[in-house]
């Protein structure tokens, strides 16, 4: 009979911590370069395979964007090395760029470039620089683009706010059922204030007091500070708008019918302060008078 072999005891042994693999430094550097162009509004693909006229090439970061109706293609080569970039690497980048049709090539290196590499890149479409210097050059463009994106988001929120009320005349409005007039007015004030903040930032008119839907007021003394505070302010305002939209939907469900506008000739024929509105129902349209008329 074969003797049983005792299992090794685990008593007294410490559990080994699980090893977490970190991304290599060159990969992190490459992703930072791609993120920079993404924030500029471009499409940036890291470790891209790009088809050329003669072969397929592996490109560190492939950047595409449209301007004036024309599609542009840029190539970014990231050389996160301890030694400076040599002339041979620049010549290879030129050949790849010509094959894939890249209009601009950025070669990024934090260790610098040899003199031969600098001479080879002169009077070409290659830009030899570092990631830090490229960030400094594009800082103004980044801030301007961030303001543009903030303004586009704000315009979308303004449109959603306008759907929560109906105008009674040039100086008053009627909120949807379930929407508090005071809360709606407050949200409209926040949206107007953020729009004014963006305009003042473009004109370098500081300081600017930024106030969103759920955040306390904060003072910004530069465009960078306005951009940093604009994101949480827009998020807070969007949360307030969503709550009002929910209340409006619940109010419409509890009160059948939908208030709609009326023809301009009928609007012109009405006396100021006595403008009628209509409540649409499945079988007929019932004419009634606004709250302002009922108080007269």
Secondary structure as GFF3:
##gff-version 3
##sequence-region A 1 296
A	DSSP	alpha_helix	25	39	.	.	.	ID=ss1
A	DSSP	beta_strand	43	51	.	.	.	ID=ss2
A	DSSP	beta_strand	56	67	.	.	.	ID=ss3
A	DSSP	beta_strand	70	78	.	.	.	ID=ss4
A	DSSP	alpha_helix	87	100	.	.	.	ID=ss5
A	DSSP	beta_strand	104	108	.	.	.	ID=ss6
A	DSSP	alpha_helix	115	121	.	.	.	ID=ss7
A	DSSP	beta_strand	126	129	.	.	.	ID=ss8
A	DSSP	alpha_helix	131	137	.	.	.	ID=ss9
A	DSSP	alpha_helix	139	162	.	.	.	ID=ss10
A	DSSP	beta_strand	165	169	.	.	.	ID=ss11
A	DSSP	beta_strand	172	175	.	.	.	ID=ss12
A	DSSP	alpha_helix	181	202	.	.	.	ID=ss13
A	DSSP	beta_strand	208	210	.	.	.	ID=ss14
A	DSSP	beta_strand	218	220	.	.	.	ID=ss15
A	DSSP	alpha_helix	223	254	.	.	.	ID=ss16
A	DSSP	beta_strand	258	260	.	.	.	ID=ss17
A	DSSP	alpha_helix	264	269	.	.	.	ID=ss18
A	DSSP	beta_strand	276	280	.	.	.	ID=ss19
A	DSSP	beta_strand	285	289	.	.	.	ID=ss20
A	DSSP	alpha_helix	291	294	.	.	.	ID=ss21
###
